[in-house]
Amino acid sequence: MPDASPGSSPTLGEPSAPRDVHLALAGALMAVLFAATVLLVDHRWASLLRADQSARDGLHYYGIKHPGFVHAMQVISASGSAVAWVVILTPVVLCLLWRRLPRLALFVVVAALGSALLNVVVKTVVHRPRPLLSDPVARAHGLSFPSAHAQGAAVGYALLLLVVLPLLSGGWRTGAVTFAVVAVLVIGFSRIALGVHYVSDVAGGYFLGAAWVAAMVIAFDVVAVNRTALQR
């Protein structure tokens, strides 16, 4: 593919301006939903507590009766752990550096590490204990809101899509997006099924992760960077 003309790079942000506006609005919506979830959790809204406890108790009862289900949830949960994301994203960063795309590599690193740090800060501020069960099928340390696995999955798969989708077309793009969405949802569900998070913890993780990714994409102008990379 021919190189971009010398004057093309400075104007790359112009065609993507409407997309950036849409992305900013989407990120703002996710931030509002996250803030609303925090308020409902902090004020112990009765309807939310009932929904959280109902899902916790129902899935816990099912898990006790079906050890195979618990094992499957543990495997899925492990696929969304911090260690798993280090293993997955490290080769991605190295590949971007090898392709001489340091800005995209830095974007992946900052977005992933920043998300993890943000999760710790929010957990400390909200300070919500994890679900209590008399005979738990799994255990997890630390605080509950928001779910680090859910937030990590939302951020991690979004980063992978942002890096990979420009290289795909047609059915491959649809398949990649579908797989990512399903994986994010299943990882979040596994944390509820194992009794280590409430539904609102997972929802909060999704909202915070999505808002964070939107902010990072705009900050690093990822759309323009990707277009420049494809023109090389």
Backbone hydrogen bonds, N-H to C=O, Kabsch-Sander energy under -0.5 kcal/mol:
donor,donor_aa,acceptor,acceptor_aa,energy
8,S,5,S,-2.1
9,S,5,S,-0.6
11,T,7,G,-0.5
11,T,8,S,-0.6
12,L,9,S,-1.6
14,E,11,T,-1.2
16,S,12,L,-0.8
17,A,14,E,-1.4
20,D,16,S,-2.6
21,V,17,A,-2.2
22,H,18,P,-2.4
23,L,19,R,-2.6
24,A,20,D,-2.7
25,L,21,V,-2.4
26,A,22,H,-2.5
27,G,23,L,-2.8
28,A,24,A,-2.5
29,L,25,L,-2.3
30,M,26,A,-2.3
31,A,27,G,-2.2
32,V,28,A,-2.4
33,L,29,L,-2.6
34,F,30,M,-2.4
35,A,31,A,-2.6
36,A,32,V,-2.6
37,T,33,L,-2.1
38,V,34,F,-2.4
39,L,35,A,-2.3
40,L,36,A,-2.3
41,V,37,T,-2.5
42,D,38,V,-3.0
43,H,39,L,-2.3
44,R,41,V,-1.1
45,W,40,L,-2.4
49,L,45,W,-2.5
50,R,46,A,-2.4
51,A,47,S,-2.2
52,D,48,L,-2.7
53,Q,49,L,-2.7
54,S,50,R,-2.6
55,A,51,A,-2.2
56,R,52,D,-2.4
57,D,53,Q,-2.7
58,G,54,S,-2.5
59,L,55,A,-2.3
60,H,56,R,-2.0
61,Y,57,D,-2.3
62,Y,58,G,-1.9
63,G,59,L,-2.6
64,I,60,H,-2.2
65,K,61,Y,-1.3
66,H,62,Y,-1.1
69,F,66,H,-0.7
70,V,66,H,-1.5
71,H,67,P,-2.4
72,A,68,G,-2.2
73,M,69,F,-2.4
74,Q,70,V,-2.2
75,V,71,H,-2.1
76,I,72,A,-2.4
77,S,73,M,-2.7
78,A,74,Q,-2.3
79,S,75,V,-1.4
80,G,76,I,-0.5
80,G,77,S,-1.5
81,S,78,A,-1.5
85,W,81,S,-1.9
86,V,82,A,-1.9
87,V,83,V,-2.1
88,I,84,A,-2.2
89,L,85,W,-2.9
90,T,86,V,-1.9
92,V,88,I,-0.7
93,V,89,L,-2.5
94,L,90,T,-2.4
95,C,91,P,-2.5
96,L,92,V,-2.2
97,L,93,V,-2.2
98,W,94,L,-2.3
99,R,95,C,-1.9
100,R,97,L,-1.5
101,L,96,L,-2.6
105,A,101,L,-2.1
106,L,102,P,-2.7
107,F,103,R,-2.2
108,V,104,L,-2.2
109,V,105,A,-2.2
110,V,106,L,-3.0
111,A,107,F,-2.6
112,A,108,V,-2.3
113,L,109,V,-2.7
114,G,110,V,-2.5
115,S,111,A,-1.6
116,A,112,A,-1.8
117,L,113,L,-2.3
118,L,114,G,-2.6
119,N,115,S,-2.3
120,V,116,A,-1.7
121,V,117,L,-2.2
122,V,118,L,-2.6
123,K,119,N,-2.5
124,T,120,V,-2.1
125,V,121,V,-2.1
126,V,122,V,-3.0
127,H,123,K,-2.7
133,L,131,P,-0.5
144,S,128,R,-3.1
147,S,201,D,-1.9
151,Q,147,S,-2.4
152,G,148,A,-2.9
153,A,149,H,-2.5
154,A,150,A,-2.3
155,V,151,Q,-2.5
156,G,152,G,-3.3
157,Y,153,A,-2.4
158,A,154,A,-1.2
159,L,155,V,-2.5
160,L,156,G,-2.2
161,L,157,Y,-2.4
162,L,158,A,-2.5
163,V,159,L,-1.8
164,V,160,L,-2.8
165,L,161,L,-2.7
167,L,164,V,-2.1
168,L,165,L,-1.8
172,W,169,S,-1.5
173,R,170,G,-0.5
174,T,170,G,-1.7
175,G,171,G,-2.8
176,A,172,W,-2.4
177,V,173,R,-2.4
178,T,174,T,-2.5
179,F,175,G,-2.6
180,A,176,A,-2.3
181,V,177,V,-2.5
182,V,178,T,-2.5
183,A,179,F,-2.6
184,V,180,A,-2.4
185,L,181,V,-2.2
186,V,182,V,-2.7
187,I,183,A,-2.4
188,G,184,V,-2.0
189,F,185,L,-2.4
190,S,186,V,-2.3
191,R,187,I,-1.3
192,I,188,G,-1.3
193,A,189,F,-2.9
194,L,190,S,-1.8
195,G,192,I,-1.4
196,V,191,R,-1.7
197,H,191,R,-1.0
202,V,198,Y,-1.7
203,A,199,V,-2.6
204,G,200,S,-2.4
205,G,201,D,-2.0
206,Y,202,V,-2.3
207,F,203,A,-2.6
208,L,204,G,-2.6
209,G,205,G,-2.4
210,A,206,Y,-2.6
211,A,207,F,-2.3
212,W,208,L,-2.4
213,V,209,G,-2.4
214,A,210,A,-2.3
215,A,211,A,-2.0
216,M,212,W,-2.3
217,V,213,V,-2.8
218,I,214,A,-1.9
219,A,215,A,-2.5
220,F,216,M,-2.4
221,D,217,V,-0.6
221,D,218,I,-0.6
222,V,217,V,-2.0
225,V,221,D,-2.1
226,N,222,V,-2.8
227,R,223,V,-2.0
228,T,224,A,-2.3
229,A,225,V,-2.3
230,L,226,N,-2.1
231,Q,227,R,-1.0
231,Q,228,T,-0.6
232,R,229,A,-1.2
